[in-house]
């Protein structure tokens, strides 16, 4: 499974580099037509970027909710128990 994912990532990286390679080739020969596979890969790249952006936004929302929950729990622990925190005064550095 991991090998297939790795292979897919490598193919994706190579496919993203194809348009840059073709730009260099077009400078040397302007008459070469664009292959259909490159057009397909560009469309797939655009769709993948949209999906990746949505996934990252959702992950961000989940992390923000998790952060909010942890902050609320810490605040509640501080209010209910020891106001100095979980460690107490003995673990804090004393200033002379």
Secondary structure, DSSP 4 states (H G I P E B T S, - for coil): -HHHHHHHHHHHHHHHHHHHHHHHHHHH-TTPPPPHHHHHHHHHHHHHHHHHHHHHHHHHHHHHHHHHHHHHHHHHHHHHS-TT-SS-GGGSPPP-
